[in-house]
């Protein structure tokens, strides 16, 4: 006898291959449907399928599915799926599809969450906070320039802090400029308050950024300690954000990790034949920043190799070897 073995969220079915007659059915209960759906999605055998195979040991059975199963032929043919579907519909009253589908979807969404997603959210929000702070900083400097053009400071956070802490008179005194000599306009109290409200908002952004950095540090230490030890907190988190998951980061070859973040330059090289990029986001690493220009490509290769090893150890929950790998790098390139 030739038969088709098929499992869905309803249960496991054995259908005669030529006539489309339903030979065997084992329906899933409402309690075990989630476990069975997860196992089927992963390509694992479920106990209902094993039971059917044992019951019909002499049958020539083909498995109808999209994942390979060992020791049994697999077919993906749509006409075969239609034959099986018709046999099931004629032989059984369907349990409610909608309820089971919603249950499985909810579980799939829950299972899709991984701890490293929190790292990605944190590092990407830090980058967005930096963009917002830069935009607001330009506006604040221009605004304050009308009020006191003589005062300027490169460090944006310090600039904001000082104009909030000190009045115009105090700043002029520290600059050794008399009020009548200042080129700044005289603002009304309301005008000064509006300007300083912007500065206060920026100060809150800086505080939030610092809090995110501390949170990111703790999460990296917990989830990716080896990558953190070699790449650093921010670079390691950015590499994770670029790959999407720790699993993908662990499976990427070192040569790919080396140029992550330099995709535009890489595609330009492939399209026009221009010089290929030597590194992407890794250019922020202290070892590359300190290296001579002609040595940076070599340093980037060595760094990417170690990060690749560290990511694999982190993904498979191995022992902490980050310190050892980092010292090997420093010894080689310093």
Order of alpha helices (4+ residues) and beta strands (2+ residues): beta-beta-beta-alpha-alpha-beta-beta-alpha-alpha-alpha-alpha-alpha-alpha-alpha-alpha-alpha-alpha-alpha-alpha-alpha-alpha
